[in-house]
Amino acid sequence: MKKMLIRGGKKLSGTVVIGGAKNSTVALIPAAILSRTPVTLDSVPHIQDVDNLMAILDEMNVKSEFADCVLKIDPTQIKDVPLPNGKIKSLRASYYFMGAMLGRFGKAIVGLPGGDDIGPRPIDQHIKGFEALGAKVTNEHGAIAIRAPKEGLHGARIFLDMVSVGATINVILAAVTAHGRTVIENAAKEPEIIDLATYLNNMGASIRGAGTDVIRIEGVDQLAAHNAHTIIPDRIEAGTYLAMAAAVGDGVKVQNIISEHLDAFLAKLEEMGVTMDVGEDSIFVYPSGDLRMVQVKTMPYPGFATDLQQPITPLMLKAHGEGIIVDTIYPKRVRHIPELIRMGADITVENDVILLHHADHLEGTEVAAEEIRAGACLMTAALMAEGETVITKAENILRGYDRVIMKLKGLGADVALITD
């Protein structure tokens, strides 16, 4: 078990460089097995999820090497093996092997996904998509078994009952090598889906409309990578450091950003009174003066991202008035609240609505990072607090934040990682 030790009260300054998007990376790595040639990914973040996905690839006899943010994957000797449990349980994004293996082999046996406990995230839309393409889906001893018919998968018109990033990606992965045309309606529009479509199209896929709510796919026989793919910057990591810079910064530049991916988040920071200079690929955050409380409502992209509601919370505690956070995506995503209260925050949850009031003073104590973004919230709160904070379950933070200790130290934070 890992712990993060933070001594608060120090102002941060300098430059932090954002890594590649976690939510792209965890889809692009499983998608690599669709290629008949070796794949190179650039700007890969140093996070635990990458190590876990590489271990899953290894079980399939797919060799991979990771150094200096470049990940090389060789799927040319891949073996069709079931992935019932083990590493699959440790991260939710491993479910992308369902669509990737179905597209590559016409069958997949994958354990039910794990990941953060942030409320129900059913995979019924994924199953609906696979079945529409002609696959038969059954539950075998707690694992999902998906099998295409003898003649292979066929294109279909699929309307997703709810906007789901995971289901959109999984259907794309299965449909790129299906016979005929697939149309996904009510598709998710996240930048990470555009990134995946760009990657697959460069391998020879035919995907149109990524980034809109209707995606059209013409099936091709097979895919082959010829060029390296550079992963887009992580908008959630960027938003986390922007909120941190506004909360405890004395002039911080956040580099390697696509600001359009953060429009809804930046609008909230401006509404609060945060002063920023938005450049072509960076944002400079000035030291904050008086801040105004705001209301935050998470929505599917291009709305305010659910993954940023926790990182913005400590900043809101600095503002005056009453603030409200409503997470329409994961209403039960409140595991950071009891921890903030232990630090002295004036914050309550009523009927899945988070109510915040100004907190003049936070006190360092021992808190637990129950999931990735809750951990990000507690890091900022710890930097704001007086005294020493110990964040237990810090491995959850490392699952989603690229070289976070190095980056915080680079900004002047007094932070250390302790392994029990």
N, C-alpha and C positions, 0 to 999 in steps of 0.2 A: 504494500500500500504506500502511496506517495502523499506527501503533505507539501503545501506551499506556505512558506513563512514570509509575511509581508509586514514591514515596519512602516506605518503610515506617516502622514504629515509632510512628506517631501513633494515639492512641485516637480512635475515632469517637463522636460524641454528637449528639443532636438528633432530628429527625423526617424520615423519608423516606416519600413518598407513592407507592404502587404504581399502575402504569398498568393499562390494559385487557389482557386475556389475549392473548398472542401466538397461542396455539394455537386460540383462538376466532376472532381477527381474520382469520387466514389461511384460514379456512373461510367466514366471513361475507362477505368481499369477493367471492370467486367466486360465492357463493350469490346475491348482489345481482342478477346477470344474469337470474335467474328472475322478477324483478319487472317488471311492465309499467309501473310508475310510478317516479319518482326515489326513491332510498333515502338515509336519513341514519343514520350510525353515530356514536355518542358514546363517549368514553373510548377512542379509538383510540390505541395506543401509537406513539411516534415511533421506528420501527425501519426498518431497510433493507428488510425483507420487504414492508412496506406500499408503499414506493416501487416495488419490483419488480412487485408486483401491479397497481399503478396503471398502470405502463408496459404490462403485458399487456392491461389493459382498454382502453387507448388504441389498441392494435393492432386492437381489435374495434369501434372507433368509439364506445366508452363513455367519456364525459367524467367526470372526477372532480376534486374540489377538496378539499384537506386543510389545515386551519388550526385551531389551538387545540384539538387532540384531537378535532375533528369532521371526519368524512369524508363528503362528499356525492358520490353516484354516480348518474349519469343513464343508465340503460340503454335509454331509449326509442328511440334511433337505432342500436341495436346491429346489427352486421353479422356474419353467420356466416362466420368465416374460420378456416383451419387455424392451429394454434399449434405449428408443428413443433419449433422449437428456440429459440435466442436466450435471452430472459429465462426461459423455462420451465426451462432447464437449471440456473439459479442457485438455485432454491429448490424443495424437495421438495413443499411444499404447493400448488404450481401444479397438481398432479394433480387438485385439486378442480374444475378447469375441465372435467375429463372428465365427471363426474356432472352439473355445472351446465349444460354445453352440450348434453349428451344430453337433459336434462330440458327445455331451452328449444327446441332445434332438431331433436331426434331424431337428431343425429349429432355426432360430435366427432373431430377429428384433433389429437392432443396429443403433443408430444415426450416421451420417457421422462424421468421426473423426476430432478432433481439433489438438492442439499441437502448436509447434513453426511455425512461418511464415518464412520459409527458401526457398520458391519457390515451384513449383508444385511437389506434391508427389501423383500421382493418384493411385487408388486402382484397376485399371483394371486387373492387373495380379492376384490379390486375387480372383476377380470375375471369371476370366477365370479358375482358379484352382478349385473353388467350382463347377462351371458348368461341368467341366470335370469329377468330382466325381458323377455327376448326379443331383446336386441341381438346383433348379430354383431360379434365383435372380431377384428381382423386386425392384423398388423405390416406397416406400409408404410414401407420405407426408414428403419427405426429409430424411427418414430413409431407410436403406437397409434391405429388407426382404429376407431371404434365407431359402428355404425349401427343404428338401430331399424328394425323392419319397417314396411311402408307404413301398416299400421293403427295404428302407435304401440306404445309399451311397454305391457306388461300387468303387473298385480300378481302376486306370487309369494311362496312361502314360502322363505326363504333362511337356511340354517344356516351361520354362519361357522366354518370349521375351527379358527381361532384368534381370540382376542379382538383386534380391530384397530380402532383409532380411525379411521384413514384409510379403511378399507373401510366401516365403519359410516356415516361421513359421506357418502362418495361414493354409496353405495346410497340413502341418504335423499334426496340431491339429485336423483338420477335418478327415484326412485319417487314424489316428491310430485305430479308431474303425469302419472303412468302411469294407465292404466285399471284400476279395481278396487283390491283390498286387497293390500298387501305386509306380510309379517311377517318381521322380522329377528330370528333367534334367535342366542344367544351374542353379542349386541351388546356393544360397549364401553359403559361406564357413566360416563365422565368428565364433569365439570361442563361442559366445553366443548360436549359433545353436547346437554346440556340447553339451553345458551345458543343453539345453532343451532336446535333445535326450537322454542324460544320465539319466536325471530326469524321463522322460517318460518310458524309458526301465526298470528302477528300479521299476516302477509301473506295469510292465508286458507288455509294448508295444514291438514291434519288428521293430526297426529302424536301418538300416545299411547304412554306407557311409556318415554320418554327418561329415562335415569338408572337403568333396570333392564336386565336382560339380554334382554328381549323388547320390541321396538319395533313398533307397529302403525301403518301408514300407509294412509289412504284417499285415493286419488288425486283431485285436483281439476283443473279445466280450466286455470286459470292463477292466478298470484299477483300481488298488488299491495300495495306498502308504503304505509301512510298515516301512521304515527307513527315518530319516531326510536327507534332501539334502542340502549340503553346496554350496552356489553360488560362482562362480569363481570371482577373484578380478576384479575390474573395470579398464580396460586398458585405458579408456579415462580420468578418474580421475587421474590415475597414470601418464599419459603423461602430463596432466595439471600441476601437481606438479613438474615433472621433468623439464619442461620448465621454471616454476617459480623459481625453485632452481638454474637453470643455469643463469637466468636473475638477481636475487636479493639475491642469496644464499651465505652464508659464510661457506659452508659445510653442506649439507642436505642429510639425509638418507630417502629414500622412501621405506617403508616396505610393504609386502604382495603384491608381483608382480609376474606375470608369464611373464618373459622377452621375451619369444618367441612370445607372443601376440603383442609385441611392436617392432618387428624387423625393420620394415620400418621407424618407428619414431626414434628409437635409431640410425639408420644409418644416418639420417639427422642431429641429434645432434652431432654425431662424425664428420660428414663432416663440420659442423660449427666450430669445434674446442673445443667442450665441453668435459671436462675430467670426466670420470665416472668409478667406479668399479662396475661391474655387478656381484652380488652374486646369490645364489640359489633362494632366494625369496625376494631380496632387491637390490636396486641400490643406491650407494653413489655418489652424485654429488659434485665435487670440485668447489671452487670459479672460475669463468670464467676469462680468460685473453682476448686477442684479438680474436674476432670472425669473421669468414668469412661468407659472404652472400651466400645463396643457392637458388636453384629453387625447389619449392614444387609442386607436382602434385598429387591430391587425386585420389585414385582408389579403387575399391572394394577390400576387404580383400583377400590376405595378403598385399595389397598396403597400401599407406599412408592414414589413416582414415580421412574422411571428418570432423569428429567431433574434430580432432586435428589441423585443419588448423588455426582456430582462436586462440586457446591457444598458438601456436608457434609464432604467429605474433609479439607480443611485444618483444620476445627474438630476433627475426630477426632485429628489429629496432636498436638493440645494435651493430649489425654487420656492417662491412665496405663493400662498393660496392653497386650494385643494386640487389635486390632480386625479385623473381617472384613467385606468388602463383596462380595456376590454379586449381579450384575445378571442376572436371569433373562430380561429383555426384550431387552437388547443386550449379550451377554456380552463382545463385543469393544470395548466402550466404555471403553478404557483409555489413550487417547492423552495424557491429562494426567499419567500416572504418570512417564514418563521426565523430563518437565519438572520435576515436584516433586522427583525424585531429584537433579536438577542444583542445586536450591535447598537440598539437605541433608536431605530427608525420608527417613525409614527406612521404605520401602514397597516391596513386591514383588508380582508377579503370578504365580500358579502355577495352571495349568489353569483360567484364567478367574476365579480367586478372588483378590481384592485383600487382601493382608495388611498391616496398618499397625501401627507401633510409635510410642511417644511420641517426638517430636522437640523437644528443648529450644530449638533454634536453627535458623532458616531464613535463608539468605543471598540477598540480591538478585542477580540475574544476568539474562541474556537468555533468554527462553523464548518458545514459540510457542503461540498459541491455535488449535489445529487444528480445533476446532468450537465451537459456541456455549457449551455447558455446561462444556467443558474450559477455555474462556476465563474463565468465571465463577469456577471453582475457582482459577485462577491469579491473578485479581484479589485474592481473599481472602488467598491465600498471600503475595502481594506486600505487602499491607498488614501482614501479620504479620512479614515478613522485615526483617532489618537491612539498611540501605542501599537502593540503587536497583535497581528491576527494570524491564526493558523487555519488554513483551509484544508480539511481532510478530503479524501476521495479526489485528490488533484489529478489523478489519471483521467478523469472525465474531461478536465480542461485540456489536457494534452491530446485527447482524441480529436479535438476540433481546432486547436490554435497552434499555428506553425511557430516553432522555436520561441515560445512565449516568454520564457525566462530571459533568454538573450535579448529579446526585443525590449522588454520592460527595463532591464538593466541599462540598455543603450539609451533609454530616455531618462535615466537617473533614479529609477526606483530602487528601493532597498528590498530585494526579494531573493529568496533562495528556495530550492527544491530539496526536500528531505525524503529519503527512502527508508522506511521502517525495516 
